[in-house]
Amino acid sequence: DNRFPFYLRWVQILFRRMHWIQKAMARISCFFLKFLPNWLRLWIFWGPLVRGQFGLVQCVAGETEAVHKQTLEANYEDAVVDVDGQADVLILAPTCIGPYTKDTYLNPLLVNTYALGYYYNMYVEGVPLLRQGGAMIVVNPMPYKWTEPTHTAYKAIFEEAVAPYGPSRFEEQQERFANDETLNDIYRAGKGPAAVHGFYMYTWAAHGMEKVGKVFLVGAEDARGPDVLGWERHDTVVSAVAAAKEWLKGRGTKEPDATFWQCPPVGYARVAVGSEEERAAIVAGNVCKK
C-alpha cells in the first residue's frame, strides 16, 4: 500500500503515528511549502521526484466483449475493497489528482464533481458506502481560484448558471454556453474544454447531490464556493463530524457512525449488508432518476 517513493513514505502516515524524524520532515516541508508559489508546488508534486508505486494491472487483447469482461474482472480484483455495512457519515479528502486538474487549481466546481460525482459513486453491486440521506464531510481548502484559460468556462458556468439557478434550473443556461464562441475558441485552440463541458461536470455529481443528505466542508479558504453549493463550513474534522452526527440524530439516527474513505489509491467499495432483502431494497432505492 505504498503510494510514494521511500523518501516520501511519511506523507501517507497519520501525524500522530509518525516517529520524531517523520514529524520533523512533515513540519519543515509544510512550513516551506507555504512560501512557494502554486506553480512551483505543482511542479514539485507532479515532477519526476514524486511518483507512485503503481504499475500495469493487466494487458488483454482480442474480441471486444471478451476483452472488456476480463478487463473489468482484473480491475475489480485489484481495486475492490470489502466493507462491512454502510456509513452514516462519510469522510473524503479529494485531491488535485484527477482527470480535470493536471497543473491546475482544484476549484469549487471540480471539488463538487470529485466528491459527489466520483468518490461517492466508487462502489460496486449497487450499495453505496454512504447510506441514502447520510452526511458527507469533504476535507479540502476549496480555493476560489480558476486556472486561466483551462477553467475559464468552468468559472463562468459556476457564477452565471450554478450560483443563480442552482441544481434544479442551471440547465436553462446550457444552450447559451454551448453557443458561446469566445469560450469555445479556448477549446478550439486546445487550451481548455468546450464551453458546455462544465455542465457535464456539475451533472456528474447529480446522483450524489440527490442521495446525500448534507455536506460539510473542512478547511475552506474562501466562503464563496461552499456557500454556492450549500455546504456547511468547519475548521476541523472533529467539529464537522460532531455537527454531522448531531444533524443525523435530529433526523432519527440514534448512533451515527463515520467512515473515512482514503483515496488515492482508487478503490471501489463492495458493501456487505444484512440480508438479500435488505440489499435489494437499498439497490432499488439507489436507482438514478431518469
N, C-alpha and C positions, 0 to 999 in steps of 0.2 A: 504493500500500500504506500510505497514511497513515491511521491509525485515531484520531487525536486532532486537535483544532484546533491552529493554528500555534503557539500559546504553550505547548503541551504536547507538541510533537513529540519532545522529548528523552526522554520516557518510553519510547518504543519503540526507543531506541538502546542497544546494549550499552555499559556504563560505560567500558570500555577504548577504545571508538571515539568517545566524546564529546570535543568540544573544551572548553577550560577554562571557558567560560561555562556550558555544559550541565552539566558536572561540579559546578560551584558551585551551580547550581539544584537538582540532584539531592541534594547533601549537605544543603543548607538545608531542602529540602522534607521529606526523610526525618527530619531532626533534629526539626523542629517537629511532624510527624505523631505522633511518639512521645508527645507530651504532650496530644493531643486525645482526647477520649472517642470510643468507637466510633460512637455515633450521629452525631456531628459529621463524622467521616471519611466515613461512609456518605452523609451529606447533601451533602458536597462532591463526592464522586466520582459520585453519582447525580444531582447537580443540573444546572441548565441550563448551567453553565460548562464541563462536560465532556460533549461529545457527539461520537460517532464520525462519520467521514465516509462514512456508509453511506446508500444511497438505495434506491428501489424497483427491483427487478431486472426484473420483468415483470408485466403485468396481463392476464389471459386470462379470457374469458367464453365460455360456450357449453355444449355437451353434456359431461357429466361426464367420461367416459373420455377424450375428446379433449383436454379442458382439463387433465386430470391428466397426460397424456403430454407436452404442451407445457410444463407447469409443471416437470416433472422434468428435461426437456431444458434449460430455462433455468437451473435450479438447478445442474445438472452443469456447464454451460458457465461459470457464474460461480464455482463453488466447488471443482471437482475439480482436484487437484494431482498431476501425474505424478511418480512416484518410481521410481528405478532400484534394484530389489531390496529384500528385506525386511531389517529391522534385528534384530540380536541383543539390543540394549539400546535401549529407547525411553524418552526423557526427556520428561515432561509437566509443565506448571505450571498446574493447574486454578485458576480464579479464581472469585470470587463472582458473575461474570456468567453467570447460568443461570436456568432456569425455576423453581427452588425456593428461591432465595436473594436475592430482592429485599428489601433493607433488613434482612437477617438475617445471622447468623454462618454461615460455611461449616463445619458440624460434621462429625465423623468419618464419619457415615453417608453424607452427601452427597459428601464428598471421594471416598469409595469408589465411589459411583454415578457421579460425573462422570469419574473417571479410568478405571475398569474397565468402566463401562457406556456412557458417551457417547464419550469421547475414543478409547478403544481401538477402538470399533466404527465410527469415522469412516473407512470405506473403501468402495470400490465394486468390483464384478466379482469378489467372493469371496476376494480375497487381502488379509489384514490387513497393516498396516505392520510389526507386530512378529511375528516368526515364532513358531510354536507352541513353548511351553516356554521362551521368551525371558524376559529380565528387564525390568521396568518401574521407572523412577525417577520418583517423584512429588515435585515441589517445592511444598510448601505448609506453612504453620505448623500446620495442623490443630488449632485451639484447641478445647479441650473445653468449648465454650460453646454453649448451646442456647437460641435465642430463644424466649421465652415470650410468648403461648401457641402461636405459629405452629408451633414444632417440639417441643412437649411430647410428642406421640405418638412422634415420631422418637427422642427421648431414652429413653422408656420401652421401646420396641422394641429399641433398641441395648443397653440394660442388662439387660433381662429376657428377651430372646429370642436376639439375636445373640451376646452375650457368653457366656452359659452353654451355649448349644446349638450354636453355630457354623453354617456353611452347610449342613451335612447334615441338621440336625434343627430349625432355627429355625422352620420352618413348623408345627411341632406347636403353637405358641402363637398361630397366626393366628386361630383361631375365638374364642379368649378376647379378643383385642384387637378383633375385629370387633364383639363384643357389649359392649364397654366403653362404657357410657353417659356416663361422665364425660368421656372423651376425645372421644367422638362429639358431645357438646354443644359442644365447641370448633368443630367443623365446622359444626354447625347454626347457630352464631352468626356464621359467616363469618370466623372468626379463624384458621383453620388447616385442614389436610387431614383427611379421615376417619381414624379411629384405625388402620385396616388399611393405609393408604397407605404407611407405612414399609416394609411387607413388599414392596410393589411396587418401592420404591426399591432395596432390597437385592437383590432378584431381578433387577433391571435390569442389575446387574453380574455376573450368573451366568456369562455367556459369557466375559467377561474373567477372572473368578476361575478358571474351568476351564482356559483356554488359556494364561494367563501363568504362567511357572514360579515366579517370585519377585518381590515388590515391595519396593523400598527407598524410604524416605521421608526427604526432606531438609528440615530446619528445623522439626521438630516442637516446639511449645511445651509440649506435655503428652504424657506417655507412654501415657495410658490408651487413647486412640483407636487408635494403631498397634499397641499390644500386643494389643488385642482382635482386630484384623484380621490379626495375624500379620505385620505389615510390619517390616522391619529399619530402625532409625533411624540417620541420619547427620547430621553438622553441615554438610557441604559437598557440592556436586555432584561435585567431584573425587574425594572419598573414596567416594562412593556408586558412581560409575562404576567406580572401581578394584575395589571389592568385587563389583560385578555381573559384571565381566569375569572376576575370579578364580573366582567361583561357576560361571560358564559353562564356563571352562576345565576345572574339575573334573568337568564333565559332557560333555566331549568336543569342545567348540567351541575350535578352535585359536587363531583370531584374531578374537575378538568385535568387532563394530563397533557404534557408537552413533549414534542419530539423535534430534535434538531436533524435536519436533512443536510448532510455535508456534500457539497458539490462545488468544484470538481473533487474527485473524478466523477464523471457522469454515470449515474446508475438509475435503474428503474425498480420501483418498489413493487413487490408481489406481496400483498397484504392478506394475512390469514384472518378470517373471521369465524364466528362460532359454527353455524350450520349452513347447509346449502341453501335453505330457505332464506336465511339472513343475507347470504351473499347475493342471491337472486334479487332480493328487494333493494339492496344497495346499488347493484348494477342497473336495475330498472330506473331507479331514482336519479341516476347519474347520467342518463342519456341526454345528449345535447338537444336543445330545441331546434326545429327546422325553420 
